[in-house]
């Protein structure tokens, strides 16, 4: 089910995208109050934008723009909106996205080709371990995509290992869609209750919300902890409500494949200029084919690297590597630049650690301060020193570490209104 455009030549993909870009800009200029005003304010003639390189002539769109002018992005009458979704609000106020019937069809197509990329085929059965309610776009997208593929879906929802195993043993799904750290809870439950999980029906997991790979595209600590016990294939996927598009790994696990019929991608530096090939920068996109709320040059806040070498699966599209970190979560600590995923990976390497959170604050000198709070099975001075030595070896710095209880941390990590575990808490003073 690989779309023809994804196996076309690089030049053919570029030509195809530039034609779609002309259509997208004309549509936004004609129908979006926000972009109509933005282009007018900057004296931009859309007819002069003909190539992807020409996008540099356009201003970027930020999360703050969406928060402040949410309604002005809507391109259709409210009566045409079939579904209302909201962003998670991880780094600010949640934003509402309306989807028309056409947008829901696009969303289903996106997930269908993404799941196909990961090897799911008609006739498979998938257990959905994410919520489909609370205005959550992803859960709905997964269901729509699987339905389009004629794949069976077991909608269990998030959490409750006992119910998950009951459904797995009863219905025998081939794949699950879940936050990867929850797989560790499934393993733990199975071990305690005598479930032979390695002889279960599950052969693969589509993993959302947490990274499975390091920047060399090798399995990170979390992925290794899962696969050392459970012999299943893990597929990483990167997506967001704003882009209504997913970048999902194929069987070769070398980054999430780009779908050129759905989205144009730029990777920009701090001055909004494209980075050189192989460099990391902020993923910025322009959506294609969206009717209700298209976005032009939207900055995600996610720092990524693109991979353009050939993939053995036959697709000629570039791949998006794991998110290095979020731009707003960048930490400057004792002269070193850090992102939470790197610290999470260090902590995930210790079997003695049951739960953790990372807190960032501003100290009396006005610089970043890190406190890592841990719940451990055995609390000793030797273990504390081992953690500090490991941080120093891996990240060149040693943050402050405090021990606390698992109960206290899990109240913070698993919040009722959050769609995924929260391990990072930014308490820094806002920049004026």
N, C-alpha and C positions, 0 to 999 in steps of 0.2 A: 504493500500500500504506500510505498515511497512516492510522494508527489514528483512529477517529472522535473519540475523546476529545481528540485534539490539534488538531482544528478546531472543537471546541465553544467556547462562550462562556467567558470568564474565570470567571464565577460558576458555571457548570456544572462546570468543571474543579475549582474549589475544593470544591464539594459532593461531587464524586466522590472527591477525595483525602481528605476528612475521613471519609467512610465507610470507605475503605481504611485510614485511620489507626486507627480503632477496632478493626478486625480485627487489625492488626499489633501493637498494644499488648496486646490480650487474648492473642494467641498468645505474645508474648515473656514476658508475666507468668506464663503457665501452663507454658511449656516451657524457658525459659532460666534456669539456676541463677543466672547473673550478674544478670539484670534482676529476677528474683524477689526476690533479696536487696537489690538497689539500691532498688527501689520500697518494700520493707518498711522498710529502714533510714531512708528519708526520709519514712516515713508517708504515702506517696502512694497514693490510691485511684484506680486507673486509670479507673474509671467517671466521674470528674470531668473527664477530658480528652476534650473533644468537638470541638474546633476546632484548626486549625493554630496559632492564637494561643495556645491553651492549652498548647502544648508548652513554653512558658516556665516552666511549673510543674515541669517535669522536669529533673533534672540532665543535663549533657552527658556523653558518653562520649568518652574520649581514647585516643590511641594507646598510652599507658602502661597504661591499663586492659586493652587487648587483649593487650599483652605480658605483663603480670603474671597475668592470669586467662584466658588463651587458651582453655583447655578448658571453662571455665564458661560460655562463650558458646554452646556446642553444644546444640542443642535436640532432637537426634534420637540414637538409638543409633548407635554407631560403625559398626555393620553396614549402616546405610542410606547411608553415605557412598560415593559412586561415584568421586569425584575429590578429590584433595588438592592444593591450591594454596597458595603462600606469597606474601606481599608482598615487594617488592624490598628492604626494609630500608634505604631511602635515609637515613632519619633515626633509625634505631634498629634493634633486633633484629627480624628477620623474624617475621611472624605466620602461623600456618597457618590456612587456611580450608577447611572441608569443604563439598562440594557434593553434594546428593542428585540423583537422577534428575530430579526436578521442578525443582531449581535449574539443572541443565544445560539443561533446556527453556527456562527463563526467560532464561538467558544467551544462548541461540541466538536467541530472540525479540528481545531487546535489540539484538543486533548486526544482525539482519535489518532492523529498522526504522531503525537508524542508518545502515547502508549504503544503504538505499533513500533516506534523506534526502540522501545524497551523490550519488545518481543511478545507483547500480549496480542493474541489473535482471536478471531471469531471462534466461539465455542469454549473459550476459557471462562473461569469464574473468579471474580475479584472481591475480596472483602475490604470494604471501605471503613477505615479506622479514624476518620476525621468527621467533624461535624458538618452537617449540610444545612443547619439553621443559623440563627443569629446574623443574618445578612452576610454570610460567609460565601464569597464567590467560588473559592476553590472546590469545596465539597460538591456544590451544584455542577461545576465544570466537569469534575471527575465523573459524576453520574451521567451527564449528558454525553460525554465522549465515549464512555463504555457502552451506553445504550446505542449510540450511532454505530459502534463496531459490532453490535449484536453479541455483546459479552454480558454474562450474568453478573449482577451486583448484589452483595449482601451488605446492607446499610446498617452496620452495628454502631457506628459513631465512635467517639473518642473514649479512651480509658477502659476500665473494668476488665482486667485480664481474664477473669473467670468466664465472662460472657463471650469474650473474643475466642477463647479456646473451645467453648461449647459450640460456637458457630463453625469454627474450623473443623472440629471433629465430626460435626453433624453434616455440614454441606460440602466439605472438602474443596475449598477454593485453591486455585493455583498460585494466585498473587494476593498481596495485601498492599494497601496504600496507607502510609503511616509516618509519623515523626520517628526517625530511626532510634532515638533513645528509648522509645516505648518498646521496641523489640527486646531490649534488655530486660524489661519488666515481664514480658511474655516468657522469656527464657527462664527467669527466676521463678515465676509461677509454675511453669511446667516441671522444673526440677523438684520443687517442693511437693508437687502433687503427682509425681510419677508419670508425667505425659512424655511419651517418646517423640519429642518434637522433630528430631532428625528423620523420622519415618512418617512425618505428617505429609499432607498434600501440598504444602507450601513449597514452591520452588524459587520464588522471587519476591522482592519488596520494592515498590516505588516509594522513595523516601523524600519527604518534604520538610522544610523548615530548618533543617540542620545539615551542615556539610558532611560529606562522606570522604572527601579527598583533601590532600594538601596541595600546594601550588605546583608540585611536580606531577600531579594527577595520580599519585599513589594513595592507597587507602590510609586514612588518618586513624588515630587511636580508637575513635568511636566505632568505625567500620570494622577494624580488626577485632575489637572486643565482641562484636556481634558474630562475625563469620568464624572466629576461632571455636565458637560453641555450636552455632547453627549453620549448617551447610546450605545456605541459600544465596542467590545472586542479589546484590544490592544495586539499585539504579538511582542516581541522584537526579533531582529536577530543580530547576530555578524558575520562578514565575512571580508575578505580582498582580494585584487587582488592577492597577493602573494600565498595565500593558495587555491584559487579557490574552496573554501568550505565554507558552512554556518552552523552556530549553531543557530537553530531557536527554540523558545519556543513551547511547546504543549499547550493545553487548560488549563493545571494546572499552568502555569506561574512560574516554579521553575528553570529557567535557560535554555540555548540553548542546545539542544541534540546533542551529538557527533555522527558522522557517521563513524564507524570504518573501513568501506571499502574504505574510501577516505583519511583519515589522521590519523597520530599518533601524540599524544599530550603529551608534558612534561610541567611542571610548575617549573621554575628554580629560585634559589636565585641569589644574586649578584655574587656568585662564580661559577655559572653555575651548581650547584648541585640541585637535585630535592628537593623541599620543603616537609615538613612532611604533611600528610593528613590534609586537612582543612585550611592550611596556604595559603596565597596569594603569588604570584610570577609572573615572566614574562612568558607569554604563548609562547612556543617554539614548532614548529611542523616539521614533516617530511611528505611530500605529498606522496600519493599512487596513482598509475595509471595515472600519468601525463607524456605525451610523449615529449613535446617541452622543458619545463623548470621546471623539478622537483627540489625541494629544500630539503635539509637534515639538520635537527636541526636548522631551521631558527628562529631567535629571533624576535618576533613581536614588542617588545617595550611596549606591553600592559600588565598591571598588573591585574591579575584576580585570582579568587578562583574557584576551581572545587568542584562540589557537587556529591557525590557518593551514597547517600541514594536512596532508591527505589522511582520511580516515578509511580503514579497511572495510567499512560497511557499504561503501560506494557513494555516499552522499558527498557532495562537493561544497557544502555549506561550512562556514566557520563554526567553531564551538566556543561556548562561554565556560571558562574555568570556574572553580569554586569561588564564592565571594570571600575576598581577603578580609573585608570588614566594611562597616558603614562609615561614610565620611564623617557623620556627626558623632560617631563613637570612637574616633581616633584619639589615642591617648599619648601624650608626651610625658614620659616618665624617666627622669634622670638622664636626659639626653637621648633616649631611645623612643622611637615611634612604635606603638603597639596597637593591636586590634583585639577585641574579645575572642574571636575564634582561635587565635594562636594560644591564648591562655586556657581556653576550654580544652584544647587538645592536650596540653601539658597535664591538666588535672584529670582528664579522662584516662590517663595512663596508669593511675594508681587504683588498684582494686580495693584498697583500704578506705577510699573516699566514697561515701554513699551519696552525698549531695553537696552542691557548692553554688555560691553566688559571687559575683564580682561587683564591688561598689566603687565608684569613682567620685571623688569630691575635690573641692578646691581648698588647698591648705592656706596657712596664714601668709605664705609668700606669693600666693596667687597662681601656683602651679598645680598640676594634677597629682592627686594622691590616690593610691590603689589599696583597697582592703579586700582580701579574699576570705570569705567565711565558709568554713568546712564543717560537715558532719562526717565523722569517721567511725569505723568499727572499733579501732584501738588507738587511743590518744596517747602518744609518747613524745618525749623530746627528740628521740632519735628519728621518728617519722617526720616531725616538723622540720628537722635539719635536712632530711632527705628531699623533702619538697622544695625547700629553699635552694638546695644545690642543683636540683633539676631545672628550676626556673633560671638560675644563673647560667647553666650550661646551654639551655635551649634558647632563651630570650635575652640573656646578658644582664638581666636585672632581677632583683628579688623583692617582690611586693610584701606588704604587711599581711600576715596570716593569722586568723582567729578561728578557734574551734567553737562550735555551737551544736545545737541539737538538730536532728533530721526533721523532727516535727515542725520546728520553727522555720527552717529553710523551705520545706515543701509547701507551706502556706504561702510563701512569697513566690516560689517557682511556678506552682500550679494554681493560678488565679482563676476564679470562676468565669470571668468575662474575657479571658485570654484564649486564643486559639492554639497556642503552642507554649512550651515551657519558657519561662523567663529566667535567664541566669545573669543578665547584665542590668545594673541599676546606676543610672547617671545622675548624680546629685551635685554636679558642678554648678557654680554660679554662672548665670547666662552672660554671654558676651554682649557688652553694650554697643 
